[in-house]
Amino acid sequence: MKYVLLYTSADDIAARAPEHFPAHRARWAEFHDRGELLMIGPYRDQSAALAVFTTRQAAEEFAQGDPFVVNGVVRSWEIKEWMEALVPEGE
C-alpha cells in the first residue's frame, strides 16, 4: 500500500510558485532522503500535482508543512490509499 498526495493548484500558481519553489523542493528532498517520498511532480497543465509516499503519516506531515500549502500555491489537497499492482522487483 502506498499513499498518494493529490494537490489542486491555486488559480495563480504560475505567479506564486517560483517564490516558494526552493523551500518546496528542499522539503521534498528531506522526505525523499528519509525514504518516505518515492515520486513527486506536477501535471503538465499545472492544474494539479501528485506525490507518492510510503506512509499516510509522511504524506500528511509533508502537506501540512509544505510551503506550497502554507503560502496558498495549492488550493486543496487530499490523500488517497493506492494499492499498487505492478511493482518493479526489489521494491
PDB file of N, CA, C and O in Angstrom:
ATOM      1  N   MET A   1       0.843  -1.171   0.000  1.00  0.00           N
ATOM      2  CA  MET A   1       0.000   0.000   0.000  1.00  0.00           C
ATOM      3  C   MET A   1       0.895   1.243   0.000  1.00  0.00           C
ATOM      4  O   MET A   1       1.855   1.342   0.764  1.00  0.00           O
ATOM      5  N   LYS A   2       0.557   2.168  -0.863  1.00  0.00           N
ATOM      6  CA  LYS A   2       1.221   3.472  -0.905  1.00  0.00           C
ATOM      7  C   LYS A   2       0.160   4.540  -0.676  1.00  0.00           C
ATOM      8  O   LYS A   2      -1.036   4.247  -0.674  1.00  0.00           O
ATOM      9  N   TYR A   3       0.597   5.760  -0.487  1.00  0.00           N
ATOM     10  CA  TYR A   3      -0.309   6.874  -0.213  1.00  0.00           C
ATOM     11  C   TYR A   3      -0.006   8.001  -1.181  1.00  0.00           C
ATOM     12  O   TYR A   3       1.111   8.518  -1.231  1.00  0.00           O
ATOM     13  N   VAL A   4      -1.018   8.371  -1.948  1.00  0.00           N
ATOM     14  CA  VAL A   4      -0.869   9.395  -2.973  1.00  0.00           C
ATOM     15  C   VAL A   4      -1.420  10.705  -2.427  1.00  0.00           C
ATOM     16  O   VAL A   4      -2.578  10.791  -2.017  1.00  0.00           O
ATOM     17  N   LEU A   5      -0.578  11.705  -2.431  1.00  0.00           N
ATOM     18  CA  LEU A   5      -0.969  13.056  -2.038  1.00  0.00           C
ATOM     19  C   LEU A   5      -1.315  13.808  -3.311  1.00  0.00           C
ATOM     20  O   LEU A   5      -0.475  13.966  -4.197  1.00  0.00           O
ATOM     21  N   LEU A   6      -2.551  14.269  -3.395  1.00  0.00           N
ATOM     22  CA  LEU A   6      -3.022  14.995  -4.572  1.00  0.00           C
ATOM     23  C   LEU A   6      -3.210  16.461  -4.223  1.00  0.00           C
ATOM     24  O   LEU A   6      -3.908  16.801  -3.267  1.00  0.00           O
ATOM     25  N   TYR A   7      -2.590  17.313  -4.998  1.00  0.00           N
ATOM     26  CA  TYR A   7      -2.725  18.763  -4.836  1.00  0.00           C
ATOM     27  C   TYR A   7      -3.572  19.312  -5.975  1.00  0.00           C
ATOM     28  O   TYR A   7      -3.450  18.873  -7.118  1.00  0.00           O
ATOM     29  N   THR A   8      -4.429  20.272  -5.658  1.00  0.00           N
ATOM     30  CA  THR A   8      -5.115  21.072  -6.668  1.00  0.00           C
ATOM     31  C   THR A   8      -4.480  22.457  -6.618  1.00  0.00           C
ATOM     32  O   THR A   8      -4.429  23.085  -5.561  1.00  0.00           O
ATOM     33  N   SER A   9      -4.002  22.923  -7.750  1.00  0.00           N
ATOM     34  CA  SER A   9      -3.280  24.198  -7.812  1.00  0.00           C
ATOM     35  C   SER A   9      -4.199  25.390  -7.651  1.00  0.00           C
ATOM     36  O   SER A   9      -5.357  25.356  -8.066  1.00  0.00           O
ATOM     37  N   ALA A  10      -3.676  26.440  -7.047  1.00  0.00           N
ATOM     38  CA  ALA A  10      -4.380  27.716  -6.994  1.00  0.00           C
ATOM     39  C   ALA A  10      -4.415  28.314  -8.397  1.00  0.00           C
ATOM     40  O   ALA A  10      -3.581  27.979  -9.238  1.00  0.00           O
ATOM     41  N   ASP A  11      -5.369  29.189  -8.647  1.00  0.00           N
ATOM     42  CA  ASP A  11      -5.508  29.789  -9.975  1.00  0.00           C
ATOM     43  C   ASP A  11      -4.267  30.567 -10.406  1.00  0.00           C
ATOM     44  O   ASP A  11      -3.951  30.625 -11.595  1.00  0.00           O
ATOM     45  N   ASP A  12      -3.566  31.160  -9.448  1.00  0.00           N
ATOM     46  CA  ASP A  12      -2.400  31.992  -9.766  1.00  0.00           C
ATOM     47  C   ASP A  12      -1.073  31.263  -9.530  1.00  0.00           C
ATOM     48  O   ASP A  12      -0.073  31.884  -9.170  1.00  0.00           O
ATOM     49  N   ILE A  13      -1.073  29.960  -9.731  1.00  0.00           N
ATOM     50  CA  ILE A  13       0.128  29.158  -9.455  1.00  0.00           C
ATOM     51  C   ILE A  13       1.352  29.637 -10.230  1.00  0.00           C
ATOM     52  O   ILE A  13       2.453  29.658  -9.681  1.00  0.00           O
ATOM     53  N   ALA A  14       1.183  30.015 -11.475  1.00  0.00           N
ATOM     54  CA  ALA A  14       2.335  30.434 -12.288  1.00  0.00           C
ATOM     55  C   ALA A  14       3.026  31.658 -11.695  1.00  0.00           C
ATOM     56  O   ALA A  14       4.244  31.803 -11.806  1.00  0.00           O
ATOM     57  N   ALA A  15       2.266  32.519 -11.079  1.00  0.00           N
ATOM     58  CA  ALA A  15       2.834  33.735 -10.475  1.00  0.00           C
ATOM     59  C   ALA A  15       3.425  33.460  -9.099  1.00  0.00           C
ATOM     60  O   ALA A  15       4.428  34.069  -8.725  1.00  0.00           O
ATOM     61  N   ARG A  16       2.820  32.554  -8.344  1.00  0.00           N
ATOM     62  CA  ARG A  16       3.213  32.355  -6.947  1.00  0.00           C
ATOM     63  C   ARG A  16       4.239  31.250  -6.725  1.00  0.00           C
ATOM     64  O   ARG A  16       5.037  31.332  -5.791  1.00  0.00           O
ATOM     65  N   ALA A  17       4.232  30.236  -7.554  1.00  0.00           N
ATOM     66  CA  ALA A  17       5.104  29.082  -7.319  1.00  0.00           C
ATOM     67  C   ALA A  17       6.597  29.406  -7.318  1.00  0.00           C
ATOM     68  O   ALA A  17       7.317  28.895  -6.460  1.00  0.00           O
ATOM     69  N   PRO A  18       7.096  30.236  -8.245  1.00  0.00           N
ATOM     70  CA  PRO A  18       8.549  30.462  -8.279  1.00  0.00           C
ATOM     71  C   PRO A  18       9.122  30.976  -6.953  1.00  0.00           C
ATOM     72  O   PRO A  18      10.229  30.592  -6.574  1.00  0.00           O
ATOM     73  N   GLU A  19       8.401  31.819  -6.261  1.00  0.00           N
ATOM     74  CA  GLU A  19       8.884  32.366  -4.985  1.00  0.00           C
ATOM     75  C   GLU A  19       9.063  31.271  -3.930  1.00  0.00           C
ATOM     76  O   GLU A  19       9.999  31.325  -3.132  1.00  0.00           O
ATOM     77  N   HIS A  20       8.182  30.293  -3.923  1.00  0.00           N
ATOM     78  CA  HIS A  20       8.178  29.277  -2.875  1.00  0.00           C
ATOM     79  C   HIS A  20       8.792  27.942  -3.313  1.00  0.00           C
ATOM     80  O   HIS A  20       8.897  27.014  -2.512  1.00  0.00           O
ATOM     81  N   PHE A  21       9.192  27.848  -4.571  1.00  0.00           N
ATOM     82  CA  PHE A  21       9.715  26.584  -5.074  1.00  0.00           C
ATOM     83  C   PHE A  21      10.976  26.105  -4.367  1.00  0.00           C
ATOM     84  O   PHE A  21      11.061  24.918  -4.053  1.00  0.00           O
ATOM     85  N   PRO A  22      11.968  26.967  -4.096  1.00  0.00           N
ATOM     86  CA  PRO A  22      13.170  26.455  -3.418  1.00  0.00           C
ATOM     87  C   PRO A  22      12.860  25.788  -2.067  1.00  0.00           C
ATOM     88  O   PRO A  22      13.430  24.742  -1.756  1.00  0.00           O
ATOM     89  N   ALA A  23      11.981  26.370  -1.278  1.00  0.00           N
ATOM     90  CA  ALA A  23      11.622  25.776   0.015  1.00  0.00           C
ATOM     91  C   ALA A  23      10.802  24.498  -0.181  1.00  0.00           C
ATOM     92  O   ALA A  23      10.961  23.534   0.569  1.00  0.00           O
ATOM     93  N   HIS A  24       9.930  24.494  -1.185  1.00  0.00           N
ATOM     94  CA  HIS A  24       9.137  23.303  -1.508  1.00  0.00           C
ATOM     95  C   HIS A  24      10.066  22.163  -1.925  1.00  0.00           C
ATOM     96  O   HIS A  24       9.902  21.025  -1.487  1.00  0.00           O
ATOM     97  N   ARG A  25      11.025  22.476  -2.759  1.00  0.00           N
ATOM     98  CA  ARG A  25      11.973  21.452  -3.224  1.00  0.00           C
ATOM     99  C   ARG A  25      12.818  20.914  -2.071  1.00  0.00           C
ATOM    100  O   ARG A  25      13.074  19.712  -1.997  1.00  0.00           O
ATOM    101  N   ALA A  26      13.249  21.794  -1.177  1.00  0.00           N
ATOM    102  CA  ALA A  26      14.026  21.353  -0.014  1.00  0.00           C
ATOM    103  C   ALA A  26      13.198  20.416   0.858  1.00  0.00           C
ATOM    104  O   ALA A  26      13.725  19.459   1.424  1.00  0.00           O
ATOM    105  N   ARG A  27      11.905  20.693   0.964  1.00  0.00           N
ATOM    106  CA  ARG A  27      11.038  19.833   1.766  1.00  0.00           C
ATOM    107  C   ARG A  27      10.919  18.450   1.136  1.00  0.00           C
ATOM    108  O   ARG A  27      11.030  17.440   1.831  1.00  0.00           O
ATOM    109  N   TRP A  28      10.691  18.399  -0.192  1.00  0.00           N
ATOM    110  CA  TRP A  28      10.570  17.064  -0.775  1.00  0.00           C
ATOM    111  C   TRP A  28      11.890  16.325  -0.786  1.00  0.00           C
ATOM    112  O   TRP A  28      11.899  15.095  -0.740  1.00  0.00           O
ATOM    113  N   ALA A  29      13.011  17.035  -0.845  1.00  0.00           N
ATOM    114  CA  ALA A  29      14.318  16.362  -0.765  1.00  0.00           C
ATOM    115  C   ALA A  29      14.492  15.718   0.610  1.00  0.00           C
ATOM    116  O   ALA A  29      15.029  14.615   0.720  1.00  0.00           O
ATOM    117  N   GLU A  30      14.039  16.405   1.650  1.00  0.00           N
ATOM    118  CA  GLU A  30      14.118  15.866   3.013  1.00  0.00           C
ATOM    119  C   GLU A  30      13.323  14.560   3.137  1.00  0.00           C
ATOM    120  O   GLU A  30      13.818  13.576   3.687  1.00  0.00           O
ATOM    121  N   PHE A  31      12.099  14.560   2.626  1.00  0.00           N
ATOM    122  CA  PHE A  31      11.266  13.367   2.715  1.00  0.00           C
ATOM    123  C   PHE A  31      11.797  12.235   1.830  1.00  0.00           C
ATOM    124  O   PHE A  31      11.699  11.063   2.192  1.00  0.00           O
ATOM    125  N   HIS A  32      12.345  12.583   0.697  1.00  0.00           N
ATOM    126  CA  HIS A  32      12.954  11.576  -0.180  1.00  0.00           C
ATOM    127  C   HIS A  32      14.176  10.956   0.493  1.00  0.00           C
ATOM    128  O   HIS A  32      14.354   9.738   0.467  1.00  0.00           O
ATOM    129  N   ASP A  33      15.014  11.796   1.093  1.00  0.00           N
ATOM    130  CA  ASP A  33      16.203  11.297   1.785  1.00  0.00           C
ATOM    131  C   ASP A  33      15.845  10.365   2.937  1.00  0.00           C
ATOM    132  O   ASP A  33      16.602   9.449   3.258  1.00  0.00           O
ATOM    133  N   ARG A  34      14.699  10.597   3.553  1.00  0.00           N
ATOM    134  CA  ARG A  34      14.230   9.733   4.650  1.00  0.00           C
ATOM    135  C   ARG A  34      13.608   8.434   4.129  1.00  0.00           C
ATOM    136  O   ARG A  34      13.278   7.543   4.912  1.00  0.00           O
ATOM    137  N   GLY A  35      13.450   8.327   2.801  1.00  0.00           N
ATOM    138  CA  GLY A  35      12.875   7.133   2.202  1.00  0.00           C
ATOM    139  C   GLY A  35      11.358   7.093   2.225  1.00  0.00           C
ATOM    140  O   GLY A  35      10.764   6.044   1.973  1.00  0.00           O
ATOM    141  N   GLU A  36      10.717   8.224   2.525  1.00  0.00           N
ATOM    142  CA  GLU A  36       9.267   8.262   2.641  1.00  0.00           C
ATOM    143  C   GLU A  36       8.568   8.789   1.386  1.00  0.00           C
ATOM    144  O   GLU A  36       7.392   8.497   1.167  1.00  0.00           O
ATOM    145  N   LEU A  37       9.264   9.547   0.577  1.00  0.00           N
ATOM    146  CA  LEU A  37       8.718  10.096  -0.665  1.00  0.00           C
ATOM    147  C   LEU A  37       9.350   9.364  -1.835  1.00  0.00           C
ATOM    148  O   LEU A  37      10.569   9.386  -2.008  1.00  0.00           O
ATOM    149  N   LEU A  38       8.512   8.715  -2.641  1.00  0.00           N
ATOM    150  CA  LEU A  38       9.013   7.914  -3.751  1.00  0.00           C
ATOM    151  C   LEU A  38       9.015   8.662  -5.071  1.00  0.00           C
ATOM    152  O   LEU A  38       9.950   8.533  -5.862  1.00  0.00           O
ATOM    153  N   MET A  39       7.974   9.442  -5.312  1.00  0.00           N
ATOM    154  CA  MET A  39       7.838  10.198  -6.559  1.00  0.00           C
ATOM    155  C   MET A  39       7.050  11.468  -6.283  1.00  0.00           C
ATOM    156  O   MET A  39       6.229  11.519  -5.367  1.00  0.00           O
ATOM    157  N   ILE A  40       7.312  12.506  -7.098  1.00  0.00           N
ATOM    158  CA  ILE A  40       6.570  13.757  -6.960  1.00  0.00           C
ATOM    159  C   ILE A  40       6.634  14.505  -8.286  1.00  0.00           C
ATOM    160  O   ILE A  40       7.627  14.425  -9.010  1.00  0.00           O
ATOM    161  N   GLY A  41       5.574  15.226  -8.591  1.00  0.00           N
ATOM    162  CA  GLY A  41       5.608  16.044  -9.795  1.00  0.00           C
ATOM    163  C   GLY A  41       4.253  16.625 -10.150  1.00  0.00           C
ATOM    164  O   GLY A  41       3.213  16.115  -9.733  1.00  0.00           O
ATOM    165  N   PRO A  42       4.279  17.707 -10.929  1.00  0.00           N
ATOM    166  CA  PRO A  42       3.048  18.356 -11.365  1.00  0.00           C
ATOM    167  C   PRO A  42       2.535  17.754 -12.669  1.00  0.00           C
ATOM    168  O   PRO A  42       3.270  17.085 -13.395  1.00  0.00           O
ATOM    169  N   TYR A  43       1.277  18.003 -12.945  1.00  0.00           N
ATOM    170  CA  TYR A  43       0.742  17.701 -14.265  1.00  0.00           C
ATOM    171  C   TYR A  43       1.233  18.775 -15.228  1.00  0.00           C
ATOM    172  O   TYR A  43       1.482  19.912 -14.825  1.00  0.00           O
ATOM    173  N   ARG A  44       1.367  18.422 -16.465  1.00  0.00           N
ATOM    174  CA  ARG A  44       1.902  19.352 -17.466  1.00  0.00           C
ATOM    175  C   ARG A  44       1.103  20.660 -17.536  1.00  0.00           C
ATOM    176  O   ARG A  44       1.682  21.727 -17.741  1.00  0.00           O
ATOM    177  N   ASP A  45      -0.216  20.584 -17.366  1.00  0.00           N
ATOM    178  CA  ASP A  45      -1.052  21.785 -17.462  1.00  0.00           C
ATOM    179  C   ASP A  45      -1.070  22.617 -16.177  1.00  0.00           C
ATOM    180  O   ASP A  45      -1.772  23.626 -16.110  1.00  0.00           O
ATOM    181  N   GLN A  46      -0.321  22.215 -15.173  1.00  0.00           N
ATOM    182  CA  GLN A  46      -0.183  22.901 -13.888  1.00  0.00           C
ATOM    183  C   GLN A  46      -1.476  22.965 -13.077  1.00  0.00           C
ATOM    184  O   GLN A  46      -1.564  23.740 -12.124  1.00  0.00           O
ATOM    185  N   SER A  47      -2.476  22.169 -13.436  1.00  0.00           N
ATOM    186  CA  SER A  47      -3.739  22.184 -12.707  1.00  0.00           C
ATOM    187  C   SER A  47      -3.644  21.459 -11.371  1.00  0.00           C
ATOM    188  O   SER A  47      -4.434  21.709 -10.461  1.00  0.00           O
ATOM    189  N   ALA A  48      -2.677  20.567 -11.264  1.00  0.00           N
ATOM    190  CA  ALA A  48      -2.559  19.738 -10.070  1.00  0.00           C
ATOM    191  C   ALA A  48      -1.185  19.085 -10.037  1.00  0.00           C
ATOM    192  O   ALA A  48      -0.386  19.216 -10.965  1.00  0.00           O
ATOM    193  N   ALA A  49      -0.935  18.378  -8.941  1.00  0.00           N
ATOM    194  CA  ALA A  49       0.309  17.628  -8.783  1.00  0.00           C
ATOM    195  C   ALA A  49       0.025  16.430  -7.895  1.00  0.00           C
ATOM    196  O   ALA A  49      -0.997  16.371  -7.212  1.00  0.00           O
ATOM    197  N   LEU A  50       0.949  15.477  -7.916  1.00  0.00           N
ATOM    198  CA  LEU A  50       0.801  14.347  -7.013  1.00  0.00           C
ATOM    199  C   LEU A  50       2.158  13.894  -6.516  1.00  0.00           C
ATOM    200  O   LEU A  50       3.198  14.153  -7.122  1.00  0.00           O
ATOM    201  N   ALA A  51       2.103  13.204  -5.385  1.00  0.00           N
ATOM    202  CA  ALA A  51       3.302  12.638  -4.784  1.00  0.00           C
ATOM    203  C   ALA A  51       2.929  11.279  -4.200  1.00  0.00           C
ATOM    204  O   ALA A  51       1.805  11.084  -3.737  1.00  0.00           O
ATOM    205  N   VAL A  52       3.871  10.343  -4.223  1.00  0.00           N
ATOM    206  CA  VAL A  52       3.636   9.008  -3.699  1.00  0.00           C
ATOM    207  C   VAL A  52       4.525   8.809  -2.474  1.00  0.00           C
ATOM    208  O   VAL A  52       5.745   8.963  -2.534  1.00  0.00           O
ATOM    209  N   PHE A  53       3.877   8.463  -1.362  1.00  0.00           N
ATOM    210  CA  PHE A  53       4.558   8.282  -0.084  1.00  0.00           C
ATOM    211  C   PHE A  53       4.418   6.841   0.400  1.00  0.00           C
ATOM    212  O   PHE A  53       3.518   6.113  -0.020  1.00  0.00           O
ATOM    213  N   THR A  54       5.318   6.449   1.281  1.00  0.00           N
ATOM    214  CA  THR A  54       5.284   5.105   1.838  1.00  0.00           C
ATOM    215  C   THR A  54       4.302   4.988   2.998  1.00  0.00           C
ATOM    216  O   THR A  54       3.843   3.884   3.293  1.00  0.00           O
ATOM    217  N   THR A  55       3.965   6.094   3.667  1.00  0.00           N
ATOM    218  CA  THR A  55       3.021   6.060   4.785  1.00  0.00           C
ATOM    219  C   THR A  55       2.072   7.255   4.710  1.00  0.00           C
ATOM    220  O   THR A  55       2.408   8.303   4.158  1.00  0.00           O
ATOM    221  N   ARG A  56       0.888   7.072   5.275  1.00  0.00           N
ATOM    222  CA  ARG A  56      -0.078   8.177   5.358  1.00  0.00           C
ATOM    223  C   ARG A  56       0.480   9.294   6.241  1.00  0.00           C
ATOM    224  O   ARG A  56       0.321  10.476   5.937  1.00  0.00           O
ATOM    225  N   GLN A  57       1.124   8.913   7.320  1.00  0.00           N
ATOM    226  CA  GLN A  57       1.688   9.902   8.239  1.00  0.00           C
ATOM    227  C   GLN A  57       2.680  10.815   7.518  1.00  0.00           C
ATOM    228  O   GLN A  57       2.658  12.029   7.718  1.00  0.00           O
ATOM    229  N   ALA A  58       3.534  10.251   6.695  1.00  0.00           N
ATOM    230  CA  ALA A  58       4.510  11.051   5.950  1.00  0.00           C
ATOM    231  C   ALA A  58       3.807  11.987   4.972  1.00  0.00           C
ATOM    232  O   ALA A  58       4.192  13.149   4.845  1.00  0.00           O
ATOM    233  N   ALA A  59       2.787  11.497   4.283  1.00  0.00           N
ATOM    234  CA  ALA A  59       2.043  12.338   3.338  1.00  0.00           C
ATOM    235  C   ALA A  59       1.375  13.508   4.059  1.00  0.00           C
ATOM    236  O   ALA A  59       1.416  14.640   3.579  1.00  0.00           O
ATOM    237  N   GLU A  60       0.765  13.237   5.204  1.00  0.00           N
ATOM    238  CA  GLU A  60       0.110  14.292   5.981  1.00  0.00           C
ATOM    239  C   GLU A  60       1.123  15.305   6.504  1.00  0.00           C
ATOM    240  O   GLU A  60       0.908  16.514   6.416  1.00  0.00           O
ATOM    241  N   GLU A  61       2.224  14.803   7.046  1.00  0.00           N
ATOM    242  CA  GLU A  61       3.268  15.689   7.565  1.00  0.00           C
ATOM    243  C   GLU A  61       3.817  16.581   6.454  1.00  0.00           C
ATOM    244  O   GLU A  61       4.015  17.781   6.645  1.00  0.00           O
ATOM    245  N   PHE A  62       4.058  15.978   5.298  1.00  0.00           N
ATOM    246  CA  PHE A  62       4.578  16.746   4.170  1.00  0.00           C
ATOM    247  C   PHE A  62       3.625  17.876   3.799  1.00  0.00           C
ATOM    248  O   PHE A  62       4.034  19.034   3.713  1.00  0.00           O
ATOM    249  N   ALA A  63       2.357  17.543   3.580  1.00  0.00           N
ATOM    250  CA  ALA A  63       1.377  18.539   3.139  1.00  0.00           C
ATOM    251  C   ALA A  63       1.188  19.646   4.174  1.00  0.00           C
ATOM    252  O   ALA A  63       1.135  20.823   3.818  1.00  0.00           O
ATOM    253  N   GLN A  64       1.089  19.285   5.428  1.00  0.00           N
ATOM    254  CA  GLN A  64       0.814  20.283   6.462  1.00  0.00           C
ATOM    255  C   GLN A  64       1.915  21.327   6.593  1.00  0.00           C
ATOM    256  O   GLN A  64       1.645  22.458   6.998  1.00  0.00           O
ATOM    257  N   GLY A  65       3.154  20.966   6.256  1.00  0.00           N
ATOM    258  CA  GLY A  65       4.248  21.916   6.359  1.00  0.00           C
ATOM    259  C   GLY A  65       4.824  22.369   5.031  1.00  0.00           C
ATOM    260  O   GLY A  65       5.802  23.115   5.003  1.00  0.00           O
ATOM    261  N   ASP A  66       4.235  21.930   3.935  1.00  0.00           N
ATOM    262  CA  ASP A  66       4.759  22.281   2.612  1.00  0.00           C
ATOM    263  C   ASP A  66       4.556  23.769   2.342  1.00  0.00           C
ATOM    264  O   ASP A  66       3.440  24.272   2.476  1.00  0.00           O
ATOM    265  N   PRO A  67       5.624  24.485   1.960  1.00  0.00           N
ATOM    266  CA  PRO A  67       5.485  25.902   1.646  1.00  0.00           C
ATOM    267  C   PRO A  67       4.439  26.191   0.562  1.00  0.00           C
ATOM    268  O   PRO A  67       3.839  27.266   0.568  1.00  0.00           O
ATOM    269  N   PHE A  68       4.210  25.266  -0.355  1.00  0.00           N
ATOM    270  CA  PHE A  68       3.167  25.472  -1.363  1.00  0.00           C
ATOM    271  C   PHE A  68       1.779  25.486  -0.714  1.00  0.00           C
ATOM    272  O   PHE A  68       0.910  26.246  -1.142  1.00  0.00           O
ATOM    273  N   VAL A  69       1.563  24.672   0.291  1.00  0.00           N
ATOM    274  CA  VAL A  69       0.282  24.656   1.004  1.00  0.00           C
ATOM    275  C   VAL A  69       0.182  25.866   1.922  1.00  0.00           C
ATOM    276  O   VAL A  69      -0.812  26.592   1.897  1.00  0.00           O
ATOM    277  N   VAL A  70       1.206  26.079   2.724  1.00  0.00           N
ATOM    278  CA  VAL A  70       1.214  27.161   3.713  1.00  0.00           C
ATOM    279  C   VAL A  70       1.024  28.527   3.063  1.00  0.00           C
ATOM    280  O   VAL A  70       0.398  29.410   3.649  1.00  0.00           O
ATOM    281  N   ASN A  71       1.561  28.708   1.856  1.00  0.00           N
ATOM    282  CA  ASN A  71       1.520  30.013   1.181  1.00  0.00           C
ATOM    283  C   ASN A  71       0.469  30.110   0.076  1.00  0.00           C
ATOM    284  O   ASN A  71       0.490  31.054  -0.713  1.00  0.00           O
ATOM    285  N   GLY A  72      -0.441  29.154   0.011  1.00  0.00           N
ATOM    286  CA  GLY A  72      -1.569  29.254  -0.903  1.00  0.00           C
ATOM    287  C   GLY A  72      -1.283  28.961  -2.366  1.00  0.00           C
ATOM    288  O   GLY A  72      -2.097  29.291  -3.229  1.00  0.00           O
ATOM    289  N   VAL A  73      -0.154  28.353  -2.659  1.00  0.00           N
ATOM    290  CA  VAL A  73       0.127  27.945  -4.038  1.00  0.00           C
ATOM    291  C   VAL A  73      -0.782  26.758  -4.401  1.00  0.00           C
ATOM    292  O   VAL A  73      -1.144  26.555  -5.560  1.00  0.00           O
ATOM    293  N   VAL A  74      -1.131  25.991  -3.373  1.00  0.00           N
ATOM    294  CA  VAL A  74      -2.038  24.854  -3.506  1.00  0.00           C
ATOM    295  C   VAL A  74      -3.387  25.242  -2.920  1.00  0.00           C
ATOM    296  O   VAL A  74      -3.465  25.705  -1.783  1.00  0.00           O
ATOM    297  N   ARG A  75      -4.450  25.052  -3.697  1.00  0.00           N
ATOM    298  CA  ARG A  75      -5.806  25.385  -3.248  1.00  0.00           C
ATOM    299  C   ARG A  75      -6.333  24.350  -2.264  1.00  0.00           C
ATOM    300  O   ARG A  75      -6.947  24.699  -1.256  1.00  0.00           O
ATOM    301  N   SER A  76      -6.090  23.064  -2.562  1.00  0.00           N
ATOM    302  CA  SER A  76      -6.565  21.993  -1.686  1.00  0.00           C
ATOM    303  C   SER A  76      -5.695  20.761  -1.882  1.00  0.00           C
ATOM    304  O   SER A  76      -4.967  20.639  -2.867  1.00  0.00           O
ATOM    305  N   TRP A  77      -5.790  19.846  -0.910  1.00  0.00           N
ATOM    306  CA  TRP A  77      -5.044  18.599  -1.011  1.00  0.00           C
ATOM    307  C   TRP A  77      -5.837  17.478  -0.363  1.00  0.00           C
ATOM    308  O   TRP A  77      -6.687  17.704   0.498  1.00  0.00           O
ATOM    309  N   GLU A  78      -5.531  16.253  -0.804  1.00  0.00           N
ATOM    310  CA  GLU A  78      -6.133  15.066  -0.218  1.00  0.00           C
ATOM    311  C   GLU A  78      -5.172  13.902  -0.361  1.00  0.00           C
ATOM    312  O   GLU A  78      -4.274  13.913  -1.204  1.00  0.00           O
ATOM    313  N   ILE A  79      -5.376  12.903   0.474  1.00  0.00           N
ATOM    314  CA  ILE A  79      -4.547  11.701   0.437  1.00  0.00           C
ATOM    315  C   ILE A  79      -5.444  10.515   0.093  1.00  0.00           C
ATOM    316  O   ILE A  79      -6.520  10.339   0.662  1.00  0.00           O
ATOM    317  N   LYS A  80      -4.974   9.716  -0.846  1.00  0.00           N
ATOM    318  CA  LYS A  80      -5.689   8.513  -1.273  1.00  0.00           C
ATOM    319  C   LYS A  80      -4.792   7.297  -1.043  1.00  0.00           C
ATOM    320  O   LYS A  80      -3.589   7.343  -1.301  1.00  0.00           O
ATOM    321  N   GLU A  81      -5.389   6.217  -0.560  1.00  0.00           N
ATOM    322  CA  GLU A  81      -4.657   4.961  -0.466  1.00  0.00           C
ATOM    323  C   GLU A  81      -4.560   4.361  -1.860  1.00  0.00           C
ATOM    324  O   GLU A  81      -5.543   4.325  -2.600  1.00  0.00           O
ATOM    325  N   TRP A  82      -3.374   3.892  -2.213  1.00  0.00           N
ATOM    326  CA  TRP A  82      -3.144   3.348  -3.546  1.00  0.00           C
ATOM    327  C   TRP A  82      -2.578   1.939  -3.409  1.00  0.00           C
ATOM    328  O   TRP A  82      -1.525   1.737  -2.806  1.00  0.00           O
ATOM    329  N   MET A  83      -3.280   0.982  -3.967  1.00  0.00           N
ATOM    330  CA  MET A  83      -2.840  -0.411  -3.930  1.00  0.00           C
ATOM    331  C   MET A  83      -2.130  -0.716  -5.249  1.00  0.00           C
ATOM    332  O   MET A  83      -2.754  -1.151  -6.216  1.00  0.00           O
ATOM    333  N   GLU A  84      -0.834  -0.484  -5.271  1.00  0.00           N
ATOM    334  CA  GLU A  84      -0.068  -0.681  -6.497  1.00  0.00           C
ATOM    335  C   GLU A  84      -0.131  -2.131  -6.929  1.00  0.00           C
ATOM    336  O   GLU A  84      -0.042  -3.038  -6.101  1.00  0.00           O
ATOM    337  N   ALA A  85      -0.283  -2.349  -8.222  1.00  0.00           N
ATOM    338  CA  ALA A  85      -0.443  -3.703  -8.751  1.00  0.00           C
ATOM    339  C   ALA A  85       0.813  -4.206  -9.465  1.00  0.00           C
ATOM    340  O   ALA A  85       1.120  -5.397  -9.409  1.00  0.00           O
ATOM    341  N   LEU A  86       1.527  -3.327 -10.122  1.00  0.00           N
ATOM    342  CA  LEU A  86       2.726  -3.720 -10.843  1.00  0.00           C
ATOM    343  C   LEU A  86       3.898  -2.976 -10.191  1.00  0.00           C
ATOM    344  O   LEU A  86       4.024  -1.759 -10.333  1.00  0.00           O
ATOM    345  N   VAL A  87       4.726  -3.695  -9.499  1.00  0.00           N
ATOM    346  CA  VAL A  87       5.821  -3.108  -8.745  1.00  0.00           C
ATOM    347  C   VAL A  87       7.135  -3.676  -9.255  1.00  0.00           C
ATOM    348  O   VAL A  87       7.277  -4.894  -9.365  1.00  0.00           O
ATOM    349  N   PRO A  88       8.103  -2.812  -9.571  1.00  0.00           N
ATOM    350  CA  PRO A  88       9.407  -3.325 -10.002  1.00  0.00           C
ATOM    351  C   PRO A  88      10.013  -4.250  -8.951  1.00  0.00           C
ATOM    352  O   PRO A  88       9.850  -4.032  -7.751  1.00  0.00           O
ATOM    353  N   GLU A  89      10.701  -5.266  -9.405  1.00  0.00           N
ATOM    354  CA  GLU A  89      11.313  -6.226  -8.495  1.00  0.00           C
ATOM    355  C   GLU A  89      12.244  -5.514  -7.524  1.00  0.00           C
ATOM    356  O   GLU A  89      13.000  -4.627  -7.920  1.00  0.00           O
ATOM    357  N   GLY A  90      12.190  -5.899  -6.260  1.00  0.00           N
ATOM    358  CA  GLY A  90      13.053  -5.309  -5.255  1.00  0.00           C
ATOM    359  C   GLY A  90      12.461  -4.106  -4.556  1.00  0.00           C
ATOM    360  O   GLY A  90      13.132  -3.506  -3.716  1.00  0.00           O
ATOM    361  N   GLU A  91      11.235  -3.729  -4.867  1.00  0.00           N
ATOM    362  CA  GLU A  91      10.633  -2.569  -4.210  1.00  0.00           C
ATOM    363  C   GLU A  91       9.482  -2.974  -3.345  1.00  0.00           C
ATOM    364  O   GLU A  91       8.855  -2.123  -2.714  1.00  0.00           O
TER     365      GLU A  91
END
